[in-house]
């Protein structure tokens, strides 16, 4: 159920759309970055184990 936004409907819905897109982009960035950091950490730990 959507409230009547009157003449501001386009502005409000656009703001929600942009916010949703930015949140999705940030989540994607964090997940991609976490994968890279996890692989880098595994590589460092493997090198340390070989030389340890």
C-alpha positions in Angstrom: 0.0 0.0 0.0 1.6 3.2 -1.2 0.7 6.6 0.3 -0.5 9.4 -2.0 2.6 11.4 -2.7 0.9 13.9 -5.0 3.2 16.1 -7.1 6.3 14.8 -5.2 5.8 11.2 -6.2 8.5 11.2 -8.9 11.0 12.9 -6.6 10.4 10.6 -3.7 10.3 7.4 -5.8 13.5 8.5 -7.6 15.2 9.1 -4.3 14.2 5.6 -3.1 15.5 4.1 -6.4 18.8 5.9 -6.2 19.2 4.8 -2.6 18.4 1.2 -3.4 20.9 1.2 -6.2 23.6 2.7 -4.1 23.0 0.2 -1.3 23.2 -2.7 -3.8 26.5 -1.2 -5.2 28.0 -1.0 -1.8 27.0 -4.5 -0.9 28.5 -5.8 -4.1 31.7 -3.8 -3.5 32.1 -5.2 0.0 31.6 -8.8 -1.1 34.1 -8.4 -4.0 36.6 -6.7 -1.7 36.1 -9.4 1.0 36.9 -12.1 -1.6 40.1 -10.4 -2.7 41.3 -9.8 0.9 40.5 -13.4 1.8 42.5 -14.7 -1.1 45.4 -12.4 -0.3 45.4 -13.5 3.3 45.4 -17.1 2.3 48.4 -16.5 0.1 50.3 -14.7 2.9 49.5 -17.5 5.3 50.7 -20.1 2.8 54.0 -18.3 2.2 54.5 -18.0 6.0 53.8 -21.7 6.5 56.4 -22.6 3.9 59.1 -20.4 5.4 58.1 -20.9 9.0 
